[in-house]
């Protein structure tokens, strides 16, 4: 009875241990993932705060908003005031006096204001997309650096494994090539002896000599592979570890370069890098539109008021004049 009870308890303990192991593995894995995420987040925040884009972002935003404000203003540039005074006191002194007060108001060209607004909006949108793209780039660099550091801890074991079997393979191939060469030598000697005795033809002799030459070539290649493997060990660990651990080169899979599309219409605009490229292209288009509209200098609306007299004793006369100054086009 006691033995049966102890067996039941043992089975329960084993089942409970297995359940803890099964449930504990995902929990441990999840804890490890959360720890890696928290570490990566702290690394990213520390790295991002060191970037010039982060420190200059607020000033660049203010500059972009100022460009939008200037582009949406009613005047192409601030108005100017012109004041002049004319008198004859320096010569005849007959009392002639004239005061001119003028106001120059620069005006937008046709479609210049709308093109300036569109360009300022496109530059602001480009600034936001470039800022987001810079954040993603720094995050990717931090992630790659972190996981490259983690992989570097396990890379040696993979190199040891691959190099060991590569060296063993080269030794086996060298032994096989050596035995093949010895068999070819003995066969060639036997064929030559039988040829001299008249039992075989000259064609058989040439065939045996060709097989011997082929085996010698395979032997030389196999010995060269062994030498390369040994040199790899010496370059990594030194000659004293040659008989203990064998290292070899790891084959690298080279990813082909992606094809560059002829235009951006077929790209996924939801990708941040594609959105940044599209915004940059939009800025260039708006700049071209603005350049097309700026075919001449800005015209000016001129308003003058004049107050003056011809001689002493004559009351002052006041007049108002309105003019439009239109520069010639380029």
Residue, then its C-alpha position, 0 to 999 in steps of 0.5 A: x500500500x505504501x509502495x503504491x502510494x509512493x508511486x502515485x506521489x512520484x507520478x504526480x511530482x513528475x507530471x507537475x514538474x513537466x507542467x511547470x517546465x512546459x508553462x515556464x518556458x513560454x513565460x521565460x521566453x516572454x520575460x526575455x523578450x520584454x527585457x530585450x525590448x526595454x533595453x532596446x528602448x532605453x538604448x534608442x532613447x539615449x542614442x536619439x537624444x544625441x542626434x543632430x536631427x533631434x536637437x535641431x528639430x524644433x528650430x527647423x519646425x519653427x523655420x518651416x512654420x515661418x515660411x508658411x506664414x510668409x507665403x500666406x501673407x497678403x504682400x510679397x514683402x513688407x511695404x516701404x515708405x518714401x519721404x522727400x522734401x523740395x525747397x528753394x531756400x538754398x538759392x532764390x528763397x521765394x518760398x517754394x516748398x513741396x513735401x512728398x510722402x509715398x507708400x510702396x506696396x509690393x504685390x504678388x505675381x500671377x500664381x506666385x502666392x499659391x505656388x509659394x504656399x504649396x511649396x511651404x506646405x510641401x517643405x513642412x511635410x517633407x520635414x516631418x517625413x524626414x524626421x520620422x525616417x531619421x527616427x526609424x533609421x536610428x532605431x534600426x541601427x540600434x537594433x542591428x548593433x544590439x543583435x550583432x553584439x548578441x550574435x557575436x557571443x555565439x559566432x565563435x561556436x558556429x565557426x568552430x563547428x563549421x571549421x571542424x567539419x570542414x577540416x575533417x572533410x578536407x582530411x578525408x578527401x585528401x586520404x581518398x585522393x592519396x589512395x586513388x593516386x596509389x591505385x592509379x600508380x599501381x594500375x599504370x605500372x601493371x598496364x605498362x608491364x603488360x604492354x611491354x609483354x604484348x598483352x595490352x595495346x598502346x591505347x590502354x597504356x594511354x588511358x592508364x596514364x590519363x587516369x594517373x594524371x587525373x588522380x595526381x591533380x585531385x591529390x594536389x587539390x585536396x592537399x591544397x584544401x588541407x593547407x588552407x584549413x591549417x592556415x585558417x587555424x594558425x591565423x585565428x588561434x596559432x599553431x598550438x591549437x592546430x590539433x585541438x580545434x579546427x577552424x574554417x571559413x563560413x560560406x556567405x550568402x550574398x543577397x542580390x541588389x534590388x532593382x531600382x524602379x523607374x518611377x515612384x508610382x508603383x511603390x508602397x507609399x505607406x513605407x516611411x522611406x517611400x513617403x520621404x522620397x515622395x515628399x522630397x519629389x513633391x518639394x521639387x515639383x512645387x519649387x519648379x512651379x514657383x520658379x515658373x511663376x516668378x518671371x519678373x520682379x514683383x510689381x508695386x502699388x505706389x500711393x503718393x500724397x503731395x503738399x506744397x506751394x509755389x511762393x510765399x503767401x500762397x496757401x499750401x495745395x495737397x494732392x494724392x497720386x496712385x501708380x503701378x510699377x510693373x518691371x519688365x519680364x526676364 
